[in-house]
Amino acid sequence: MGKNQTPEVSICIPAYNQTTYLKILLDSIARQTFADFEIILSDDSTTPDVKDLAEASGFGGKMKYYKNNPSLGSPANWNAAIEKTSGQYIKIMHHDDALNSPTALEEMMACIKNNNSDYLFCFSAIENVSDPGKNRIHRISRFGKLKNKPYLLFFGNSIGGPSSLLVKNTLKDLKYDTKLIWLVDVEYYIRLLETNRAGNIIAKPLVLTHDAVEHRLTSSILANPELQIKEHASLYRNLSSKAPAITRFFMQVYLTRLFFKFGVKNKELLNLFADKPRLLNAYFSTIKIKPAYLAYRVVITVLDITRKALF
């Protein structure tokens, strides 16, 4: 990248109050064989540690550091980083992920260009920090089906985290929904797939995720089950009119399974659903009758198993 040239890739790093994994990420970027990039580091931290690390990183003019005051929160910080990009392609990297090989960027860029794609997903290597014997690879499944039926992501994120994604800057205006936390990536992927732009996957684990960090986030969200219910309700409202009747039915099955999973007792949560799904109404009608409750749970479990076989 020359002095007055725009970079080919903008690497966006939304950061917050941790430098251990951020240093691993920056080191992985420094090792890349593909060098035509800028780094946009958008810092939500309450301490100077991230800024100090950025200044010591050795990237020089390639690193653009921005301090958010006040902090924006996630995912607004993701959007802020994306907004500041100037590259032809945008690569978001969460501060606790890393590029998994020195050729990761080079391989992603070759794939997206050779296939004339507007966006690209890669597989992810999941590192179990406490037990390396449990390291695994998250493989993207059913991508062809998802491109034709994005609403199937309602049933689970089969793609992975946003760090697996590379997009053209022509998709820069597609932002993450700041009202969501748990399903923010899923909702974004659905809208991305709905653009009908050319997308592809590269079947290699080119990004690394540390699952100790992933589990901490998951645990904090699982401690607030109503958050999951509310976000699934929001996604259901957006998707139910686009999905076939049979899919809407199984969306309701999936929602009812969540109610059973979390032992939901707050009937006011039904007000989140304009159509007051009958399966959820039935859940609340059985909640005080243990035999009926247990029998209905079996029915929903069987229906959900059927859903997995169908979709």
WOQUIDA-V174919 format. One record per residue. N is the residue number from 1. RES is the residue in one small letter. PSI is psi as a letter, one per 40 degrees, with the letter a starting at -180 (none if undefined). D_FIRST is the distance of its C-alpha to the first C-alpha in Angstrom with 1 decimal. Layout:
<<N & RES & PSI & D_FIRST> <N & RES & PSI & D_FIRST>>
This chain:
<<1 & m & h & 0.0> <2 & g & i & 3.8> <3 & k & d & 6.7> <4 & n & e & 8.0> <5 & q & i & 5.8> <6 & t & i & 6.8> <7 & p & i & 5.7> <8 & e & d & 7.9> <9 & v & h & 10.1> <10 & s & h & 11.7> <11 & i & h & 14.1> <12 & c & h & 17.1> <13 & i & h & 19.6> <14 & p & h & 22.9> <15 & a & i & 24.7> <16 & y & h & 28.4> <17 & n & f & 30.5> <18 & q & i & 29.5> <19 & t & e & 27.3> <20 & t & d & 28.8> <21 & y & d & 27.0> <22 & l & d & 23.9> <23 & k & d & 23.4> <24 & i & d & 23.8> <25 & l & d & 21.1> <26 & l & d & 18.6> <27 & d & d & 19.7> <28 & s & d & 19.2> <29 & i & d & 15.6> <30 & a & d & 15.0> <31 & r & e & 16.7> <32 & q & h & 14.5> <33 & t & d & 13.8> <34 & f & h & 11.0> <35 & a & e & 8.1> <36 & d & g & 5.4> <37 & f & i & 7.4> <38 & e & i & 8.9> <39 & i & h & 12.6> <40 & i & h & 15.3> <41 & l & h & 18.4> <42 & s & h & 21.4> <43 & d & h & 24.4> <44 & d & e & 28.0> <45 & s & i & 29.5> <46 & t & e & 32.7> <47 & t & i & 31.9> <48 & p & e & 29.2> <49 & d & d & 28.5> <50 & v & d & 25.2> <51 & k & d & 23.9> <52 & d & d & 25.0> <53 & l & d & 23.3> <54 & a & d & 19.9> <55 & e & d & 20.3> <56 & a & e & 21.2> <57 & s & d & 18.5> <58 & g & e & 16.3> <59 & f & e & 12.9> <60 & g & b & 12.7> <61 & g & e & 10.4> <62 & k & d & 9.1> <63 & m & h & 12.8> <64 & k & h & 14.5> <65 & y & h & 18.2> <66 & y & h & 20.9> <67 & k & h & 24.6> <68 & n & h & 27.0> <69 & n & h & 30.3> <70 & p & i & 32.5> <71 & s & i & 31.1> <72 & l & d & 30.3> <73 & g & i & 31.6> <74 & s & h & 30.5> <75 & p & e & 29.3> <76 & a & d & 28.6> <77 & n & d & 26.0> <78 & w & d & 24.2> <79 & n & d & 24.2> <80 & a & d & 23.1> <81 & a & d & 19.9> <82 & i & d & 19.3> <83 & e & d & 20.1> <84 & k & e & 17.4> <85 & t & i & 14.5> <86 & s & e & 12.0> <87 & g & i & 10.5> <88 & q & d & 12.0> <89 & y & i & 13.8> <90 & i & h & 15.5> <91 & k & h & 16.7> <92 & i & h & 19.4> <93 & m & h & 20.5> <94 & h & i & 23.8> <95 & h & e & 24.1> <96 & d & e & 26.7> <97 & d & i & 25.0> <98 & a & i & 22.5> <99 & l & h & 20.5> <100 & n & e & 23.3> <101 & s & i & 21.7> <102 & p & e & 18.7> <103 & t & e & 18.1> <104 & a & d & 18.6> <105 & l & d & 15.3> <106 & e & d & 15.0> <107 & e & d & 18.6> <108 & m & d & 18.3> <109 & m & d & 15.4> <110 & a & d & 17.5> <111 & c & d & 20.6> <112 & i & d & 19.5> <113 & k & d & 18.1> <114 & n & d & 21.1> <115 & n & e & 23.5> <116 & n & f & 22.0> <117 & s & i & 22.5> <118 & d & d & 21.8> <119 & y & i & 22.1> <120 & l & h & 22.7> <121 & f & i & 24.8> <122 & c & i & 25.1> <123 & f & i & 28.0> <124 & s & h & 28.2> <125 & a & h & 29.7> <126 & i & h & 32.1> <127 & e & h & 32.9> <128 & n & h & 36.4> <129 & v & d & 36.1> <130 & s & d & 39.9> <131 & d & g & 40.7> <132 & p & d & 38.2> <133 & g & e & 40.8> <134 & k & e & 40.1> <135 & n & i & 36.4> <136 & r & i & 35.7> <137 & i & h & 33.3> <138 & h & h & 33.1> <139 & r & h & 33.1> <140 & i & h & 32.6> <141 & s & i & 35.8> <142 & r & f & 37.1> <143 & f & d & 33.7> <144 & g & d & 35.2> <145 & k & d & 38.1> <146 & l & d & 36.0> <147 & k & d & 34.0> <148 & n & d & 37.5> <149 & k & g & 39.1> <150 & p & d & 36.6> <151 & y & e & 39.6> <152 & l & e & 40.4> <153 & l & e & 37.8> <154 & f & d & 40.6> <155 & f & e & 42.3> <156 & g & i & 39.5> <157 & n & g & 35.8> <158 & s & e & 35.4> <159 & i & d & 31.6> <160 & g & a & 30.7> <161 & g & i & 28.5> <162 & p & d & 25.5> <163 & s & e & 23.2> <164 & s & e & 24.0> <165 & l & i & 22.4> <166 & l & h & 19.1> <167 & v & i & 19.3> <168 & k & i & 17.7> <169 & n & e & 17.0> <170 & t & e & 20.1> <171 & l & e & 22.1> <172 & k & d & 20.7> <173 & d & e & 24.2> <174 & l & h & 25.9> <175 & k & i & 26.6> <176 & y & i & 28.6> <177 & d & h & 32.2> <178 & t & e & 32.8> <179 & k & e & 36.6> <180 & l & i & 36.1> <181 & i & c & 35.6> <182 & w & d & 37.0> <183 & l & e & 36.1> <184 & v & d & 32.9> <185 & d & d & 30.8> <186 & v & d & 33.6> <187 & e & d & 34.0> <188 & y & d & 30.3> <189 & y & d & 30.3> <190 & i & d & 33.4> <191 & r & d & 31.9> <192 & l & d & 28.8> <193 & l & d & 31.1> <194 & e & e & 33.3> <195 & t & e & 30.6> <196 & n & f & 31.3> <197 & r & i & 27.7> <198 & a & h & 26.7> <199 & g & i & 26.3> <200 & n & i & 26.3> <201 & i & i & 26.7> <202 & i & h & 25.6> <203 & a & f & 28.6> <204 & k & i & 27.1> <205 & p & g & 27.0> <206 & l & e & 23.2> <207 & v & i & 23.7> <208 & l & h & 26.3> <209 & t & h & 28.7> <210 & h & h & 31.2> <211 & d & e & 34.4> <212 & a & d & 36.1> <213 & v & d & 33.8> <214 & e & d & 34.3> <215 & h & d & 38.1> <216 & r & d & 38.3> <217 & l & d & 36.8> <218 & t & d & 39.0> <219 & s & d & 42.1> <220 & s & d & 41.5> <221 & i & d & 41.4> <222 & l & d & 44.3> <223 & a & e & 46.3> <224 & n & g & 46.0> <225 & p & d & 47.2> <226 & e & d & 47.7> <227 & l & d & 44.0> <228 & q & d & 43.6> <229 & i & d & 46.5> <230 & k & d & 45.2> <231 & e & d & 41.7> <232 & h & d & 43.2> <233 & a & d & 45.6> <234 & s & d & 42.7> <235 & l & d & 41.0> <236 & y & d & 44.4> <237 & r & d & 45.0> <238 & n & d & 41.8> <239 & l & d & 42.3> <240 & s & d & 46.1> <241 & s & e & 46.4> <242 & k & e & 43.7> <243 & a & i & 45.2> <244 & p & i & 48.4> <245 & a & d & 51.6> <246 & i & d & 51.7> <247 & t & d & 48.2> <248 & r & d & 49.3> <249 & f & d & 52.3> <250 & f & d & 50.3> <251 & m & d & 47.9> <252 & q & d & 51.1> <253 & v & d & 52.2> <254 & y & d & 48.9> <255 & l & d & 49.3> <256 & t & d & 52.9> <257 & r & d & 51.9> <258 & l & d & 49.6> <259 & f & d & 52.6> <260 & f & d & 54.7> <261 & k & d & 52.0> <262 & f & e & 51.8> <263 & g & f & 55.5> <264 & v & h & 54.8> <265 & k & e & 57.9> <266 & n & g & 56.6> <267 & k & e & 57.8> <268 & e & e & 56.1> <269 & l & d & 52.8> <270 & l & d & 54.4> <271 & n & e & 53.7> <272 & l & e & 50.0> <273 & f & h & 50.9> <274 & a & d & 52.2> <275 & d & e & 54.0> <276 & k & g & 55.6> <277 & p & h & 55.1> <278 & r & d & 58.5> <279 & l & d & 57.3> <280 & l & d & 56.3> <281 & n & d & 59.6> <282 & a & d & 61.4> <283 & y & d & 59.5> <284 & f & d & 61.0> <285 & s & d & 64.4> <286 & t & e & 64.6> <287 & i & d & 63.2> <288 & k & e & 66.6> <289 & i & g & 68.4> <290 & k & d & 67.3> <291 & p & d & 68.6> <292 & a & d & 67.0> <293 & y & d & 63.8> <294 & l & d & 63.6> <295 & a & d & 64.6> <296 & y & d & 62.0> <297 & r & d & 59.3> <298 & v & d & 60.3> <299 & v & d & 60.1> <300 & i & d & 56.6> <301 & t & d & 55.5> <302 & v & d & 56.8> <303 & l & d & 55.2> <304 & d & d & 51.8> <305 & i & d & 52.3> <306 & t & d & 53.0> <307 & r & d & 49.9> <308 & k & d & 47.8> <309 & a & d & 49.5> <310 & l & d & 49.0> <311 & f & none & 45.4>>
